[in-house]
Amino acid sequence: MNIPLTAWEQIGVVVLFTVFVIALLKWASTRERNWQSFISDRDEVWQKWMNDQNLRENETLCNVTDALARLADKLDDHDKRVDERLGVAVETIITRASEKMENVRKKKA
């Protein structure tokens, strides 16, 4: 046989259950805020590191670009000198060939 609880006992059970649920929700809310704070702090650290890394990479790429520009200038200067020397060599060869042809003609004549 079940004896029903009195009204005061029922109110006590409901109040205890309500206090337990409220305490559980408050605890979960506190943990959630702590977790969000942790994630936010971690994200800020990563963002700062990423910004610093991007700045370092940009500086390095600028240095590489400058080095490539200097190398291109040196190659252009080298190409000009080679063209000049090649022109002189071709003229020398043509002159010598002409002189040899002239000598051959003189010998035949």
OpenMM code with the backbone's topology and positions (N, CA, C; nanometers):
from openmm import Vec3, app, unit

residues = "MET ASN ILE PRO LEU THR ALA TRP GLU GLN ILE GLY VAL VAL VAL LEU PHE THR VAL PHE VAL ILE ALA LEU LEU LYS TRP ALA SER THR ARG GLU ARG ASN TRP GLN SER PHE ILE SER ASP ARG ASP GLU VAL TRP GLN LYS TRP MET ASN ASP GLN ASN LEU ARG GLU ASN GLU THR LEU CYS ASN VAL THR ASP ALA LEU ALA ARG LEU ALA ASP LYS LEU ASP ASP HIS ASP LYS ARG VAL ASP GLU ARG LEU GLY VAL ALA VAL GLU THR ILE ILE THR ARG ALA SER GLU LYS MET GLU ASN VAL ARG LYS LYS LYS ALA".split()
positions = [
    Vec3(0.0829, -0.1160, 0.0000),
    Vec3(0.0000, 0.0000, 0.0000),
    Vec3(0.0898, 0.1256, 0.0000),
    Vec3(0.0661, 0.2158, -0.0933),
    Vec3(0.1410, 0.3402, -0.1068),
    Vec3(0.0722, 0.4503, -0.0281),
    Vec3(0.1519, 0.5135, 0.0540),
    Vec3(0.0956, 0.6257, 0.1284),
    Vec3(0.1416, 0.7522, 0.0565),
    Vec3(0.0475, 0.8331, 0.0051),
    Vec3(0.0871, 0.9548, -0.0642),
    Vec3(0.1544, 1.0524, 0.0318),
    Vec3(0.2458, 1.1287, -0.0235),
    Vec3(0.3162, 1.2290, 0.0561),
    Vec3(0.2236, 1.3459, 0.0844),
    Vec3(0.2488, 1.4103, 0.1941),
    Vec3(0.1686, 1.5275, 0.2258),
    Vec3(0.2114, 1.6417, 0.1343),
    Vec3(0.1363, 1.7452, 0.1315),
    Vec3(0.1631, 1.8592, 0.0447),
    Vec3(0.2979, 1.9220, 0.0779),
    Vec3(0.3309, 1.9328, 0.2064),
    Vec3(0.4582, 1.9914, 0.2462),
    Vec3(0.5754, 1.9030, 0.2037),
    Vec3(0.5593, 1.7770, 0.2105),
    Vec3(0.6646, 1.6853, 0.1672),
    Vec3(0.6839, 1.6934, 0.0159),
    Vec3(0.5710, 1.7040, -0.0569),
    Vec3(0.5779, 1.7166, -0.2028),
    Vec3(0.6489, 1.8469, -0.2418),
    Vec3(0.6158, 1.9551, -0.1714),
    Vec3(0.6816, 2.0837, -0.1994),
    Vec3(0.8313, 2.0721, -0.1711),
    Vec3(0.8688, 2.0040, -0.0635),
    Vec3(1.0089, 1.9848, -0.0302),
    Vec3(1.0837, 1.9099, -0.1400),
    Vec3(1.0212, 1.8023, -0.1929),
    Vec3(1.0838, 1.7258, -0.3008),
    Vec3(1.0987, 1.8124, -0.4254),
    Vec3(0.9958, 1.8879, -0.4621),
    Vec3(1.0014, 1.9744, -0.5811),
    Vec3(1.1085, 2.0819, -0.5631),
    Vec3(1.1164, 2.1421, -0.4441),
    Vec3(1.2165, 2.2465, -0.4188),
    Vec3(1.3574, 2.1864, -0.4279),
    Vec3(1.3790, 2.0715, -0.3663),
    Vec3(1.5100, 2.0073, -0.3739),
    Vec3(1.5475, 1.9746, -0.5184),
    Vec3(1.4522, 1.9216, -0.5931),
    Vec3(1.4777, 1.8907, -0.7348),
    Vec3(1.5093, 2.0177, -0.8130),
    Vec3(1.4338, 2.1254, -0.7881),
    Vec3(1.4556, 2.2528, -0.8576),
    Vec3(1.5930, 2.3098, -0.8225),
    Vec3(1.6300, 2.3052, -0.6939),
    Vec3(1.7618, 2.3546, -0.6529),
    Vec3(1.8709, 2.2725, -0.7209),
    Vec3(1.8540, 2.1407, -0.7264),
    Vec3(1.9529, 2.0554, -0.7925),
    Vec3(1.9668, 2.0914, -0.9402),
    Vec3(1.8542, 2.1098, -1.0097),
    Vec3(1.8573, 2.1436, -1.1530),
    Vec3(1.9224, 2.2801, -1.1734),
    Vec3(1.8881, 2.3778, -1.0892),
    Vec3(1.9470, 2.5121, -1.1022),
    Vec3(2.0975, 2.5060, -1.0761),
    Vec3(2.1398, 2.4321, -0.9740),
    Vec3(2.2827, 2.4190, -0.9441),
    Vec3(2.3554, 2.3516, -1.0608),
    Vec3(2.2936, 2.2488, -1.1182),
    Vec3(2.3539, 2.1801, -1.2329),
    Vec3(2.3676, 2.2733, -1.3530),
    Vec3(2.2639, 2.3523, -1.3799),
    Vec3(2.2691, 2.4478, -1.4913),
    Vec3(2.3747, 2.5560, -1.4662),
    Vec3(2.3838, 2.6029, -1.3417),
    Vec3(2.4843, 2.7046, -1.3093),
    Vec3(2.6252, 2.6474, -1.3272),
    Vec3(2.6469, 2.5250, -1.2814),
    Vec3(2.7772, 2.4605, -1.2967),
    Vec3(2.8129, 2.4448, -1.4446),
    Vec3(2.7153, 2.3997, -1.5250),
    Vec3(2.7388, 2.3827, -1.6690),
    Vec3(2.7671, 2.5171, -1.7353),
    Vec3(2.6970, 2.6208, -1.6935),
    Vec3(2.7182, 2.7550, -1.7497),
    Vec3(2.8585, 2.8047, -1.7164),
    Vec3(2.9026, 2.7815, -1.5934),
    Vec3(3.0370, 2.8236, -1.5526),
    Vec3(3.1429, 2.7496, -1.6331),
    Vec3(3.1256, 2.6207, -1.6498),
    Vec3(3.2218, 2.5428, -1.7293),
    Vec3(3.2239, 2.5905, -1.8741),
    Vec3(3.1065, 2.6225, -1.9278),
    Vec3(3.0992, 2.6710, -2.0662),
    Vec3(3.1722, 2.8045, -2.0811),
    Vec3(3.1527, 2.8956, -1.9853),
    Vec3(3.2235, 3.0247, -1.9900),
    Vec3(3.3745, 3.0034, -1.9796),
    Vec3(3.4174, 2.9143, -1.8900),
    Vec3(3.5604, 2.8859, -1.8768),
    Vec3(3.6160, 2.8277, -2.0064),
    Vec3(3.5419, 2.7378, -2.0685),
    Vec3(3.5857, 2.6768, -2.1942),
    Vec3(3.5943, 2.7816, -2.3045),
    Vec3(3.4944, 2.8678, -2.3139),
    Vec3(3.4956, 2.9729, -2.4164),
    Vec3(3.6120, 3.0695, -2.3934),
    Vec3(3.6412, 3.0996, -2.2684),
    Vec3(3.7537, 3.1872, -2.2373),
    Vec3(3.8852, 3.1204, -2.2782),
    Vec3(3.8977, 2.9937, -2.2490),
    Vec3(4.0178, 2.9194, -2.2870),
    Vec3(4.0353, 2.9183, -2.4381),
    Vec3(3.9288, 2.8884, -2.5112),
    Vec3(3.9343, 2.8836, -2.6577),
    Vec3(3.9666, 3.0225, -2.7135),
    Vec3(3.9061, 3.1255, -2.6559),
    Vec3(3.9318, 3.2619, -2.7022),
    Vec3(4.0782, 3.3001, -2.6810),
    Vec3(4.1329, 3.2668, -2.5643),
    Vec3(4.2741, 3.2965, -2.5368),
    Vec3(4.3649, 3.2209, -2.6332),
    Vec3(4.3337, 3.0948, -2.6559),
    Vec3(4.4140, 3.0149, -2.7478),
    Vec3(4.4069, 3.0722, -2.8892),
    Vec3(4.2860, 3.1127, -2.9319),
    Vec3(4.2711, 3.1708, -3.0657),
    Vec3(4.3507, 3.3003, -3.0803),
    Vec3(4.3528, 3.3812, -2.9744),
    Vec3(4.4297, 3.5056, -2.9796),
    Vec3(4.5789, 3.4770, -2.9937),
    Vec3(4.6267, 3.3755, -2.9212),
    Vec3(4.7684, 3.3380, -2.9311),
    Vec3(4.7999, 3.2934, -3.0739),
    Vec3(4.7123, 3.2106, -3.1305),
    Vec3(4.7353, 3.1632, -3.2674),
    Vec3(4.7292, 3.2772, -3.3677),
    Vec3(4.6343, 3.3686, -3.3503),
    Vec3(4.6239, 3.4808, -3.4431),
    Vec3(4.7490, 3.5676, -3.4370),
    Vec3(4.7999, 3.5914, -3.3160),
    Vec3(4.9225, 3.6703, -3.3031),
    Vec3(5.0387, 3.5973, -3.3711),
    Vec3(5.0490, 3.4682, -3.3479),
    Vec3(5.1578, 3.3915, -3.4098),
    Vec3(5.1446, 3.3941, -3.5621),
    Vec3(5.0216, 3.3783, -3.6127),
    Vec3(4.9996, 3.3794, -3.7581),
    Vec3(5.0362, 3.5163, -3.8167),
    Vec3(4.9990, 3.6232, -3.7481),
    Vec3(5.0347, 3.7571, -3.7966),
    Vec3(5.1860, 3.7751, -3.7988),
    Vec3(5.2524, 3.7324, -3.6910),
    Vec3(5.3989, 3.7422, -3.6874),
    Vec3(5.4611, 3.6578, -3.7981),
    Vec3(5.4090, 3.5386, -3.8177),
    Vec3(5.4606, 3.4491, -3.9222),
    Vec3(5.4408, 3.5115, -4.0604),
    Vec3(5.3240, 3.5704, -4.0838),
    Vec3(5.2983, 3.6361, -4.2126),
    Vec3(5.3950, 3.7514, -4.2361),
    Vec3(5.4226, 3.8289, -4.1311),
    Vec3(5.5179, 3.9395, -4.1456),
    Vec3(5.6573, 3.8871, -4.1791),
    Vec3(5.6987, 3.7796, -4.1102),
    Vec3(5.8305, 3.7216, -4.1393),
    Vec3(5.8363, 3.6686, -4.2823),
    Vec3(5.7303, 3.6021, -4.3250),
    Vec3(5.7284, 3.5475, -4.4613),
    Vec3(5.7309, 3.6594, -4.5641),
    Vec3(5.6551, 3.7667, -4.5399),
    Vec3(5.6554, 3.8799, -4.6330),
    Vec3(5.7942, 3.9424, -4.6415),
    Vec3(5.8597, 3.9575, -4.5272),
    Vec3(5.9945, 4.0149, -4.5269),
    Vec3(6.0919, 3.9243, -4.6022),
    Vec3(6.0805, 3.7946, -4.5791),
    Vec3(6.1678, 3.6997, -4.6481),
    Vec3(6.1430, 3.7030, -4.7981),
    Vec3(6.0165, 3.7068, -4.8382),
    Vec3(5.9851, 3.7112, -4.9811),
    Vec3(6.0336, 3.8416, -5.0446),
    Vec3(6.0279, 3.9505, -4.9696),
    Vec3(6.0822, 4.0770, -5.0222),
    Vec3(6.2324, 4.0648, -5.0431),
    Vec3(6.3001, 4.0002, -4.9486),
    Vec3(6.4447, 3.9792, -4.9632),
    Vec3(6.4749, 3.8915, -5.0839),
    Vec3(6.3941, 3.7875, -5.1033),
    Vec3(6.4137, 3.6998, -5.2193),
    Vec3(6.3898, 3.7782, -5.3480),
    Vec3(6.2852, 3.8599, -5.3501),
    Vec3(6.2552, 3.9409, -5.4681),
    Vec3(6.3703, 4.0356, -5.4996),
    Vec3(6.4237, 4.0996, -5.3960),
    Vec3(6.5378, 4.1898, -5.4169),
    Vec3(6.6583, 4.1133, -5.4713),
    Vec3(6.6840, 3.9963, -5.4147),
    Vec3(6.7980, 3.9163, -5.4616),
    Vec3(6.7782, 3.8743, -5.6071),
    Vec3(6.6566, 3.8362, -5.6427),
    Vec3(6.6298, 3.7977, -5.7814),
    Vec3(6.6438, 3.9167, -5.8756),
    Vec3(6.6035, 4.0340, -5.8306),
    Vec3(6.6178, 4.1543, -5.9142),
    Vec3(6.7665, 4.1845, -5.9367),
    Vec3(6.8463, 4.1734, -5.8291),
    Vec3(6.9906, 4.1965, -5.8447),
    Vec3(7.0529, 4.0925, -5.9380),
    Vec3(7.0107, 3.9677, -5.9241),
    Vec3(7.0616, 3.8615, -6.0110),
    Vec3(7.0232, 3.8882, -6.1568),
    Vec3(6.8997, 3.9324, -6.1794),
    Vec3(6.8562, 3.9639, -6.3159),
    Vec3(6.9398, 4.0776, -6.3740),
    Vec3(6.9704, 4.1778, -6.2924),
    Vec3(7.0551, 4.2885, -6.3396),
    Vec3(7.1947, 4.2379, -6.3766),
    Vec3(7.2496, 4.1510, -6.2915),
    Vec3(7.3826, 4.0965, -6.3209),
    Vec3(7.3804, 4.0129, -6.4486),
    Vec3(7.2737, 3.9358, -6.4674),
    Vec3(7.2624, 3.8558, -6.5900),
    Vec3(7.2500, 3.9449, -6.7130),
    Vec3(7.1766, 4.0547, -6.7004),
    Vec3(7.1649, 4.1485, -6.8134),
    Vec3(7.3013, 4.2076, -6.8477),
    Vec3(7.3760, 4.2485, -6.7439),
    Vec3(7.5105, 4.3029, -6.7674),
    Vec3(7.6007, 4.1979, -6.8328),
    Vec3(7.5928, 4.0770, -6.7834),
    Vec3(7.6730, 3.9680, -6.8405),
    Vec3(7.6353, 3.9450, -6.9863),
    Vec3(7.5047, 3.9420, -7.0155),
    Vec3(7.4598, 3.9209, -7.1529),
    Vec3(7.5109, 4.0315, -7.2451),
    Vec3(7.5114, 4.1556, -7.1960),
    Vec3(7.5626, 4.2663, -7.2782),
    Vec3(7.7107, 4.2463, -7.3091),
    Vec3(7.7871, 4.2081, -7.2071),
    Vec3(7.9308, 4.1856, -7.2297),
    Vec3(7.9530, 4.0698, -7.3265),
    Vec3(7.8745, 3.9638, -7.3136),
    Vec3(7.8876, 3.8494, -7.4048),
    Vec3(7.8535, 3.8926, -7.5464),
    Vec3(7.7462, 3.9700, -7.5625),
    Vec3(7.7087, 4.0178, -7.6963),
    Vec3(7.8208, 4.1015, -7.7577),
    Vec3(7.8810, 4.1883, -7.6765),
    Vec3(7.9909, 4.2710, -7.7272),
    Vec3(8.1093, 4.1831, -7.7695),
    Vec3(8.1458, 4.0911, -7.6841),
    Vec3(8.2595, 4.0034, -7.7149),
    Vec3(8.2301, 3.9152, -7.8355),
    Vec3(8.1073, 3.8681, -7.8449),
    Vec3(8.0687, 3.7849, -7.9589),
    Vec3(8.0754, 3.8663, -8.0879),
    Vec3(8.0294, 3.9906, -8.0818),
    Vec3(8.0375, 4.0777, -8.1996),
    Vec3(8.1811, 4.0990, -8.2433),
    Vec3(8.2695, 4.1242, -8.1458),
    Vec3(8.4115, 4.1432, -8.1775),
    Vec3(8.4693, 4.0150, -8.2360),
    Vec3(8.4342, 3.8995, -8.1785),
    Vec3(8.4862, 3.7714, -8.2280),
    Vec3(8.4383, 3.7448, -8.3706),
    Vec3(8.3121, 3.7727, -8.3974),
    Vec3(8.2593, 3.7512, -8.5330),
    Vec3(8.3291, 3.8437, -8.6311),
    Vec3(8.3468, 3.9690, -8.5935),
    Vec3(8.4175, 4.0626, -8.6820),
    Vec3(8.5615, 4.0167, -8.7072),
    Vec3(8.6257, 3.9672, -8.6045),
    Vec3(8.7632, 3.9187, -8.6191),
    Vec3(8.7673, 3.8001, -8.7142),
    Vec3(8.6742, 3.7085, -8.6980),
    Vec3(8.6697, 3.5908, -8.7852),
    Vec3(8.6436, 3.6332, -8.9294),
    Vec3(8.5508, 3.7236, -8.9493),
    Vec3(8.5198, 3.7702, -9.0845),
    Vec3(8.6414, 3.8404, -9.1450),
    Vec3(8.7079, 3.9228, -9.0646),
    Vec3(8.8259, 3.9940, -9.1140),
    Vec3(8.9362, 3.8953, -9.1519),
    Vec3(8.9617, 3.7974, -9.0662),
    Vec3(9.0659, 3.6990, -9.0961),
    Vec3(9.0286, 3.6159, -9.2187),
    Vec3(8.9004, 3.5788, -9.2282),
    Vec3(8.8581, 3.5012, -9.3454),
    Vec3(8.8743, 3.5840, -9.4713),
    Vec3(8.8408, 3.7113, -9.4645),
    Vec3(8.8572, 3.7993, -9.5807),
    Vec3(9.0039, 3.8118, -9.6181),
    Vec3(9.0900, 3.8247, -9.5175),
    Vec3(9.2336, 3.8365, -9.5445),
    Vec3(9.2869, 3.7090, -9.6092),
    Vec3(9.2413, 3.5932, -9.5601),
    Vec3(9.2852, 3.4670, -9.6183),
    Vec3(9.2358, 3.4559, -9.7620),
    Vec3(9.1141, 3.4950, -9.7865),
    Vec3(9.0597, 3.4902, -9.9221),
    Vec3(9.1395, 3.5843, -10.0132),
    Vec3(9.1761, 3.6973, -9.9605),
    Vec3(9.2543, 3.7953, -10.0374),
    Vec3(9.3928, 3.7382, -10.0671),
    Vec3(9.4525, 3.6719, -9.9711),
    Vec3(9.5837, 3.6087, -9.9912),
    Vec3(9.5751, 3.4969, -10.0950),
    Vec3(9.4663, 3.4192, -10.0882),
    Vec3(9.4479, 3.3119, -10.1851),
    Vec3(9.4331, 3.3717, -10.3238),
    Vec3(9.3585, 3.4779, -10.3397),
    Vec3(9.3398, 3.5422, -10.4698),
    Vec3(9.4717, 3.5983, -10.5227),
    Vec3(9.5509, 3.6537, -10.4326),
    Vec3(9.6793, 3.7113, -10.4758),
    Vec3(9.7739, 3.6005, -10.5235),
    Vec3(9.7674, 3.4855, -10.4523),
    Vec3(9.8543, 3.3749, -10.4911),
    Vec3(9.8121, 3.3189, -10.6270),
    Vec3(9.6834, 3.3154, -10.6538),
    Vec3(9.6342, 3.2640, -10.7812),
    Vec3(9.6633, 3.3623, -10.8937),
    Vec3(9.6694, 3.4843, -10.8649),
    Vec3(9.6881, 3.5833, -10.9694),
    Vec3(9.8300, 3.6039, -11.0061),
] * unit.nanometer
topology = app.Topology()
chain = topology.addChain("A")
for resn in residues:
    res = topology.addResidue(resn, chain)
    for name in ("N", "CA", "C"):
        topology.addAtom(name, app.Element.getBySymbol(name[0]), res)
